[in-house]
Amino acid sequence: MKIWKLDRLQDLFAALAGERTLYIPADVAGQAKFTPWEPGMEMTKALNTNRSAKDLFFPQVEDLAAFKITGRQIQVEDNREDVEDFVIFGVRACDARSFSILDKVFLEEPADTYYKNRRDHATVMTLACSRPEATCFCTALGIDPQAPGGDVSCWVEGENLYLQANTQKGEALLEKLPAMEEGEKPQGDASVFDRLPLKDVDFSVFSEKALLHWFNSPVWEELSRSCLGCGSCTFVCPTCQCYDVKDFDTGTKVKRFRCWDSCMYSDFTMMAHGTNRPTQKERFRQRFMHKLVYYPNNHDGEIGCVGCGRCLRKCPISMNIVKVAKALKEGSV
Amino acid sequence: MQERVIEKAAQLLESGLCSRVLGWKKGEFFYDVTPGVFTTAQEVRNEMVFTPFCGANLSKYLIAESRKEGKVAAFLKPCDTYSFVQLQKEHRIRRENVYAVGVQCEGMCDLDSLTALNLTGITGAEGLGENLKVFTLYGEETLSRKDALSLRCNDCKSKKLLDCDEILGESGEEQDSHRFDQVEALEAMTAEERFAFWRRELSKCIRCNACRNVCPACSCEKCVFDNPNSGVENKAAADPFEENLFHIIRAFHVAGRCTDCGECTRVCPQHIPLHLLNRKLIKDMNQLYGTYQAGADFETKPPMLDFTQEDPEPSIITNGRDSG
């Protein structure tokens, strides 16, 4: 394990940024956000970013292609953004796990080349948690917040930052940095994770019963009753992956872009016959069925949630996946 | 007050006067309260709460609830009652199907205001009165409820309870809360500074529509931004400036109807101070057409729907000349 003195963290950022663009979680307009580092930019004190780290691989809006029509000719332009190598520092274990959930969707054949391009160019440096929020429940989903993974794992202990490469990409990155002292990380105090109020939420039940059992549960009606139908939960969620493809007439050509979509919206997956989710109940159910039942059904039982707790903090009416999972299990609200 | 709210709700259901109660349902923690509808007294006694975290404005739910069969009892805080009156003025609520119970309010707190006090890992809280005991993963702290008030409650405009069938506690007075101070600070900026301020704030928007969906003044059955055929539907736009315009368009759209309940800012996941746009318009209307508070009464005509020969015409373009 390599050791870097925390009081020289800015030097580490400078060294990383000398290599390629470096993103760190920093406070911008009062909010923690993965931001391109500039000299002097400090890490946020917040545990996690307001929006998730998926933004760096799957941005809210991105150009796919452009079409220029001249007479009877249609010229197709690949106008995707050029992506160069970049590093993200300070990704928490929850967000790091979300990448593997998104990978299973976007990298399966046929791979989504826009997403793949960004994944290929990125080196992910994670940061272990030591001071979780009460809304954290990654441990209930089998994630170890103290072994965050990624290409390089980092830990803060005392006055030091400890770094360990997990992949070849990670090793290659560390080799380019100034020589570092080697040493062992002291064992930190992890007792706080045993006190997390949501550590025992049971997500295993969703693999035990057939899909229709959950789909037809009577609790959806009540759970969704006060849902505003906004997209907050979907847009701050590190694993929500739905998007829409749209065309925009720029006046001289047609720009085709994609943007995040939300199953909470009335025009989500609109079809020729209209919508197949006519009320908020069906839209609400879709979101949680996707995370708790459909995704695991398609991907070896892995739940489509990483327990980051963003939706617990952001939902305007405080309805969230923990309340839904508990209510479904109990069969009543 | 919580006990009185619960008892009243249970009584309204047991007596058969109401078939449903609209109130707040307890959550996992003390602070994650959800608006809910209760149908039995037992449900009310088990799950209903009235804590310092019941910030959600329940009036908008009455648009749907008052169209159902039977009478719904709604527990409304002072600012909720302004929305209640305003929605009636717009013929959106069937008053005869609502039994309005006004609840005296000491100001509401929220998780963001606790976080702003550097409290992290908040597992719960205790206290229904002046003090709040906050429990965290890292210890506990007692603080004054005043210090933990949400932003909008620091700027409370009124503690009056309007158009209620019954009142728990007392209806208060309009407050002198300096709620336009921040607007004045923005007005004092140069145009460039102000533009930079709003660009910085509005560029955070993720177009989740929480502000619109929670807004009691935004009560269209189908918003133009949800209509795929309108060309301006709500999914992120191709040009980021369009997102920025969205909020300004919305502020104009609700001008004269916005009661300044502050729900837009409360629900914004990106912490954009959206209420300042509405307050600017309220302040301008007050100056141009005389003081007007949306939702304060049933009679006064809203300035945007009223016309007199003396009305100033601030929108007339004067080619740089003083309009006098």
Chai-1 contact restraints between the chains, C-beta under 6 A:
chainA,res_idxA,chainB,res_idxB,connection_type,confidence,min_distance_angstrom,max_distance_angstrom,comment,restraint_id
A,A29,B,R200,contact,1.0,0.0,6.0,A-B,restraint_1
A,Q60,B,A236,contact,1.0,0.0,6.0,A-B,restraint_2
A,V61,B,A236,contact,1.0,0.0,6.0,A-B,restraint_3
A,E133,B,G121,contact,1.0,0.0,6.0,A-B,restraint_4
A,A134,B,G121,contact,1.0,0.0,6.0,A-B,restraint_5
A,A134,B,I122,contact,1.0,0.0,6.0,A-B,restraint_6
A,A134,B,T123,contact,1.0,0.0,6.0,A-B,restraint_7
A,A134,B,L137,contact,1.0,0.0,6.0,A-B,restraint_8
A,V192,B,L137,contact,1.0,0.0,6.0,A-B,restraint_9
A,R195,B,L137,contact,1.0,0.0,6.0,A-B,restraint_10
A,P197,B,T123,contact,1.0,0.0,6.0,A-B,restraint_11
A,S226,B,T34,contact,1.0,0.0,6.0,A-B,restraint_12
A,S226,B,P35,contact,1.0,0.0,6.0,A-B,restraint_13
A,L228,B,N213,contact,1.0,0.0,6.0,A-B,restraint_14
A,L228,B,V214,contact,1.0,0.0,6.0,A-B,restraint_15
A,G229,B,N213,contact,1.0,0.0,6.0,A-B,restraint_16
A,C230,B,C208,contact,1.0,0.0,6.0,A-B,restraint_17
A,C230,B,N209,contact,1.0,0.0,6.0,A-B,restraint_18
A,C230,B,A210,contact,1.0,0.0,6.0,A-B,restraint_19
A,C230,B,N213,contact,1.0,0.0,6.0,A-B,restraint_20
A,G231,B,C208,contact,1.0,0.0,6.0,A-B,restraint_21
A,S232,B,C208,contact,1.0,0.0,6.0,A-B,restraint_22
A,S232,B,A210,contact,1.0,0.0,6.0,A-B,restraint_23
A,S232,B,P269,contact,1.0,0.0,6.0,A-B,restraint_24
A,F235,B,I206,contact,1.0,0.0,6.0,A-B,restraint_25
A,F235,B,C208,contact,1.0,0.0,6.0,A-B,restraint_26
A,V236,B,P269,contact,1.0,0.0,6.0,A-B,restraint_27
A,D244,B,K235,contact,1.0,0.0,6.0,A-B,restraint_28
A,F248,B,A238,contact,1.0,0.0,6.0,A-B,restraint_29
A,F257,B,A238,contact,1.0,0.0,6.0,A-B,restraint_30
A,C259,B,K235,contact,1.0,0.0,6.0,A-B,restraint_31
A,C259,B,A236,contact,1.0,0.0,6.0,A-B,restraint_32
A,D261,B,K235,contact,1.0,0.0,6.0,A-B,restraint_33
A,S266,B,D226,contact,1.0,0.0,6.0,A-B,restraint_34
A,D267,B,D226,contact,1.0,0.0,6.0,A-B,restraint_35
A,D267,B,P228,contact,1.0,0.0,6.0,A-B,restraint_36
A,M270,B,P228,contact,1.0,0.0,6.0,A-B,restraint_37
A,K314,B,P269,contact,1.0,0.0,6.0,A-B,restraint_38
A,P316,B,A210,contact,1.0,0.0,6.0,A-B,restraint_39
A,P316,B,V214,contact,1.0,0.0,6.0,A-B,restraint_40
A,P316,B,V267,contact,1.0,0.0,6.0,A-B,restraint_41
A,I317,B,T34,contact,1.0,0.0,6.0,A-B,restraint_42
A,I317,B,P35,contact,1.0,0.0,6.0,A-B,restraint_43
A,S318,B,G27,contact,1.0,0.0,6.0,A-B,restraint_44
A,S318,B,D32,contact,1.0,0.0,6.0,A-B,restraint_45
A,S318,B,T34,contact,1.0,0.0,6.0,A-B,restraint_46
A,M319,B,T34,contact,1.0,0.0,6.0,A-B,restraint_47
